[in-house]
Amino acid sequence: MFEVNPEVAEAVEAVYLLASTLGRGDVLAHSAISKELGLGPHEGYWGRVVSKVRRRLQEERGIATWPVPMVGYRLLTREEQLQLPEWRMRRGLRQVRRGRGSLLALPEKGLTLHQRRSRMFMLDRMKETE
């Protein structure tokens, strides 16, 4: 198994304590995280610490977070958290449509039999997914 880095574990605990003072609707700012870690945003083990804190917030307090670009992470309200699956589904459907578009743009001429079958199979699956 993986060894726990004590420095990262300490940092996770410090940032989680900071986040535990916040309530739903508040923002866990990059500047506050930087003060706790002594690192700038996305330097060193920043990403590991923040992802562990976000996961722990959701598991222990039931509060999901959403990134606010260039600011930090918003602790979602109950209403926003209920919309979260819809947001994620919309993002996923956008990716499915993009994939289907790229397959439709690929001309069949020049494809091998296997590639044509693969293309048709993926197009059928994408229609079902949508």
N, C-alpha and C positions, 0 to 999 in steps of 0.2 A: 504494500500500500504506500501512499505518499506520506512523506514526513511533514509534519506541521512546522512551518517556519515561525519561531516565537516572536520575531519582529512583526510579521504580518498579523499574527493572532492578537498581539497587543494593539496594533493599529486598528484592527477590526473592532475590538472592544471599545477603544477610545471614540471612534466614529459612531459606533452604535449608541454609546451613551449620549453623544451629542444629538443623534437622531431621535432618541427616546424622549428628549425634551420637547420635540415638535409634535404637533397634532395634524390631523387630516386637513389638507388644504395649504399647509405650510410648505416651504421650499428648503431643502437641504442644499445650501449654496456651496458652489465650488470653493469660494473663498474660505468658508468655515472648515471645509474638509482639508484644504491646504494648510490652514493653521494647525490643525490636529496632526497632520502627517508630516508637515515640514517639506512637502513636495508640491510642485505645481500640478495643475490638472494634467492627467494622463502621463505622468512621469513615473518611472520605476514600477513599484507594485500598486500604484493608485487603482488601476482597473480591477485587480484582484480584490482589494479591500472593499471598494465600492460595490462590486457585484455581490460579495458575501454579506455586506450590510443590507443591501436591498433585499436579498433572499431571506435574511433573518427577520427583517421587518415584516415581510409577508407571512412567514411561517409562525412567528411568535405573537405579533400584534394584529395580523390580518390586514395589514395596510400595504397595498401595492403602490409602486412608484412609477413615474413616467419622466423621461428626461426632458428638461427644458434647455434647449441649445444655448450654450455660452453662459448659463446661469447656474444650473444644478439639477436637482431631482425633486419633483413635486410629489408630495405624499397625497395620493388621490383621496377625494371625498368618497363617501359610500356611493353616491350617484355616479360619479366618474368611474369608480371601480366596477360598477355594474355595466358600464358601457365598454369597458376594456376588451372583452371578447369580441365585440362588434368591430372595434378599431383594428384588432389583430386580424380578424377575418377579412376585413376590407383590404388590408395590406396584402394578405395572402392571395386574395382574388385578383388583385392588381398584378401580382407576379405571375399568376396562371394566365391571365390575358396577354401579358407580355411574351410569355413562352409560346403561347398558341400563335401569336402574331409572327414570331420569328420562324416558327415551323411553316406557317402558311406562306411566308415570303420565300422560303427555300424551294427553288424549282425542282420538280421531280426529275427533269431531264438531267442525266449525268449521275444519278444515284444508282447504286447497286440494288438488286432485288431485296436484299436484307435491309438496306437503309430505307427503301420505300415502305416496306412493311413496318419497320420501326417508327417511321414518321406517321403513318396512318394509325398505328396503335396509340401513340402518344396523343394525337389529335382527338381520338375517340375518348381516351381517359380524361383529357382536359375538358371536353364537352360535358362529361358526366360530373366532373368536379364543380364546374360552374353551376 
